[in-house]
Amino acid sequence: MTRTDEVFGTRRAHRFRFLIRDRDAKYTAMFDTVFQSEGIKVLRTPPQAPRANAFAERWVRTVRRECLDRILIYNTRQLLAVLGEYLAHYNGHRSHQACGQRPPDRDSLPPKVADLGAVRVRRRKMVHGLINEYEQAA
């Protein structure tokens, strides 16, 4: 198992084609080599251009504010588990303004409107209880 398999999971690693990163000195040549060995092209942002990777910066801000700033992470294994659960929520249940308030992994049809007086609703706790998801009970 390679390091990228460990970080990204074997099912998702093949889906990445590019790694966009800044020019921080903490990224060594070995860092790039690991990704290039998996067939992932490493792209560096322009020098002194903090807005060049705005989507990634926004993602980091969102995941920190909604998740990581509220949980004490003890080790890498727990971090990967928490991020995996948060990603499932983020892409499958959390509304996104750019998608018309729909999650990106959902179909394009609007949800059915239900009479809440006649329907049972089930709450599911996500990310150690930080996030609650609601769905119609069977």
Kinemage of the C-alpha trace (Angstrom):
@kinemage 1
@onewidth
@group {chain A} dominant
@subgroup {mainchain}
@vectorlist {calphas} color= white
{ca met a 1} P 0.000 0.000 0.000
{ca thr a 2} L 1.445 3.374 -0.982
{ca arg a 3} L 1.375 6.519 1.070
{ca thr a 4} L -1.230 8.110 -1.227
{ca asp a 5} L -3.435 5.033 -0.760
{ca glu a 6} L -3.178 5.535 2.977
{ca val a 7} L -4.040 9.237 2.778
{ca phe a 8} L -6.674 9.235 0.043
{ca gly a 9} L -7.935 5.643 0.076
{ca thr a 10} L -7.436 3.220 -2.788
{ca arg a 11} L -10.869 3.861 -4.272
{ca arg a 12} L -10.377 7.603 -4.661
{ca ala a 13} L -6.644 7.913 -5.407
{ca his a 14} L -7.092 6.981 -9.056
{ca arg a 15} L -9.582 9.821 -9.540
{ca phe a 16} L -7.011 12.546 -8.840
{ca arg a 17} L -5.216 13.872 -11.900
{ca phe a 18} L -3.675 17.041 -10.468
{ca leu a 19} L -2.310 18.293 -7.154
{ca ile a 20} L -2.355 22.081 -6.966
{ca arg a 21} L -0.094 23.427 -4.250
{ca asp a 22} L 1.574 26.661 -3.272
{ca arg a 23} L 5.314 27.294 -3.159
{ca asp a 24} L 5.780 26.842 0.574
{ca ala a 25} L 9.230 25.541 1.539
{ca lys a 26} L 7.659 22.739 3.585
{ca tyr a 27} L 6.871 20.919 0.322
{ca thr a 28} L 10.050 19.084 -0.579
{ca ala a 29} L 10.984 17.341 -3.818
{ca met a 30} L 10.065 14.046 -2.117
{ca phe a 31} L 6.529 15.366 -1.575
{ca asp a 32} L 6.128 15.911 -5.317
{ca thr a 33} L 7.764 12.572 -6.130
{ca val a 34} L 5.188 10.632 -4.100
{ca phe a 35} L 2.302 12.095 -6.084
{ca gln a 36} L 4.096 11.897 -9.431
{ca ser a 37} L 4.792 8.203 -8.818
{ca glu a 38} L 1.010 7.714 -8.691
{ca gly a 39} L 0.548 9.522 -12.012
{ca ile a 40} L -0.689 12.738 -10.405
{ca lys a 41} L 0.635 15.917 -12.004
{ca val a 42} L 1.872 18.484 -9.462
{ca leu a 43} L 1.029 22.100 -10.313
{ca arg a 44} L 2.430 24.998 -8.312
{ca thr a 45} L 0.543 28.263 -7.940
{ca pro a 46} L 2.221 31.479 -9.130
{ca pro a 47} L 4.613 33.168 -6.684
{ca gln a 48} L 3.064 35.709 -4.309
{ca ala a 49} L -0.493 34.990 -5.496
{ca pro a 50} L -2.544 33.862 -2.479
{ca arg a 51} L -5.811 34.033 -4.439
{ca ala a 52} L -4.576 31.694 -7.178
{ca asn a 53} L -5.976 28.660 -5.371
{ca ala a 54} L -9.116 30.219 -3.927
{ca phe a 55} L -11.215 27.033 -4.070
{ca ala a 56} L -8.735 25.102 -1.934
{ca glu a 57} L -8.364 28.002 0.490
{ca arg a 58} L -12.155 28.158 0.858
{ca trp a 59} L -12.348 24.395 1.444
{ca val a 60} L -9.690 24.589 4.174
{ca arg a 61} L -11.551 27.451 5.840
{ca thr a 62} L -14.866 25.581 5.691
{ca val a 63} L -13.585 22.250 7.000
{ca arg a 64} L -11.701 23.976 9.819
{ca arg a 65} L -14.648 26.174 10.854
{ca glu a 66} L -17.345 23.495 10.632
{ca cys a 67} L -15.375 20.488 11.818
{ca leu a 68} L -11.729 20.526 12.872
{ca asp a 69} L -11.842 23.572 15.174
{ca arg a 70} L -14.495 21.780 17.262
{ca ile a 71} L -12.841 18.382 17.747
{ca leu a 72} L -9.670 17.371 19.522
{ca ile a 73} L -7.836 15.068 17.102
{ca tyr a 74} L -5.480 12.583 18.760
{ca asn a 75} L -3.825 10.866 15.789
{ca thr a 76} L -3.757 10.474 12.012
{ca arg a 77} L -6.198 7.578 12.054
{ca gln a 78} L -8.816 9.630 13.879
{ca leu a 79} L -8.190 12.612 11.581
{ca leu a 80} L -8.758 10.478 8.478
{ca ala a 81} L -11.928 8.977 9.981
{ca val a 82} L -13.333 12.405 10.925
{ca leu a 83} L -12.473 13.902 7.530
{ca gly a 84} L -14.005 10.917 5.724
{ca glu a 85} L -17.247 11.279 7.648
{ca tyr a 86} L -17.269 15.047 7.120
{ca leu a 87} L -16.641 14.602 3.377
{ca ala a 88} L -19.609 12.235 3.135
{ca his a 89} L -21.779 14.900 4.786
{ca tyr a 90} L -20.261 17.776 2.789
{ca asn a 91} L -20.784 16.138 -0.605
{ca gly a 92} L -23.946 14.157 0.111
{ca his a 93} L -26.094 16.244 2.472
{ca arg a 94} L -24.773 19.782 2.983
{ca ser a 95} L -26.361 22.389 0.716
{ca his a 96} L -24.084 24.296 -1.666
{ca gln a 97} L -25.007 27.725 -2.977
{ca ala a 98} L -23.351 27.065 -6.360
{ca cys a 99} L -25.535 23.935 -6.807
{ca gly a 100} L -28.842 25.696 -6.126
{ca gln a 101} L -28.779 24.748 -2.429
{ca arg a 102} L -28.395 21.051 -3.343
{ca pro a 103} L -25.543 18.763 -2.293
{ca pro a 104} L -23.119 18.000 -5.155
{ca asp a 105} L -23.572 14.210 -4.947
{ca arg a 106} L -27.389 14.334 -5.132
{ca asp a 107} L -29.500 14.210 -8.259
{ca ser a 108} L -30.659 17.460 -9.825
{ca leu a 109} L -34.326 17.019 -8.871
{ca pro a 110} L -35.573 19.053 -5.909
{ca pro a 111} L -36.473 17.061 -2.798
{ca lys a 112} L -40.087 16.037 -2.327
{ca val a 113} L -42.020 18.217 0.092
{ca ala a 114} L -43.547 16.119 2.865
{ca asp a 115} L -46.226 16.890 5.435
{ca leu a 116} L -44.196 16.758 8.643
{ca gly a 117} L -47.326 15.988 10.653
{ca ala a 118} L -47.725 12.665 8.851
{ca val a 119} L -44.071 11.712 8.416
{ca arg a 120} L -41.592 10.376 10.921
{ca val a 121} L -38.210 12.061 10.804
{ca arg a 122} L -35.001 10.350 11.868
{ca arg a 123} L -31.949 12.247 13.088
{ca arg a 124} L -28.494 10.858 12.428
{ca lys a 125} L -25.483 12.295 14.231
{ca met a 126} L -22.370 12.802 12.107
{ca val a 127} L -18.787 13.717 12.981
{ca his a 128} L -18.968 12.838 16.680
{ca gly a 129} L -22.308 14.645 17.079
{ca leu a 130} L -21.164 17.971 15.600
{ca ile a 131} L -23.516 17.681 12.649
{ca asn a 132} L -27.077 16.376 12.561
{ca glu a 133} L -28.617 15.022 9.378
{ca tyr a 134} L -32.357 14.503 9.097
{ca glu a 135} L -34.152 12.090 6.808
{ca gln a 136} L -37.516 10.460 6.467
{ca ala a 137} L -37.766 7.338 8.637
{ca ala a 138} L -38.743 4.093 6.914
